[in-house]
Structures are given as C-alpha cells and as structure tokens.
C-alpha cells in the first residue's frame, strides 16, 4: 500500500491545496505585518476620517455641503 499512496493523484492534489493555503496565508501575514509596522498614527487617523466620510456620503449626506472646522482653542 505504500507505493499506491505515493502515486495516488488525490493525495497529491490534497497536498498541493494545503501548500497553496500555507503560501497564501504567509503572504497575507507578511503584508499585514508590514502594514501595521510601517503605518503611523496620522495615517490611521486619515484613513479613519476618509472611511467615515465615505460612509456618510453613502448614507445620503451631501458631499458638497461646506464643513465647519473647530480648533481646540475656539469657543463652542
């Protein structure tokens, strides 16, 4: 039965599927680690603001409406 297991195409296909899953998982992990490691707090803040803006526009808010900005020293 030993040689039959080596020559069985289903065994090779299963092994190739597992190898492909491992390769794709490692590539994704490397990309995620690089993203987290090389991204600053400002980048995360800007991406969050952009995401929020896109969600609000998608929910029906007017994207041409003027925006009023406040600074920390301005009165409310």
ABEGO torsion letter per residue (X at the ends): XAAAAAABAAAAAAAAAAAAAAAAAAAAAAAAAAAAAABBAAAAAAAAAAAAAAAAAAAGBBAABBBBBBBAABBX
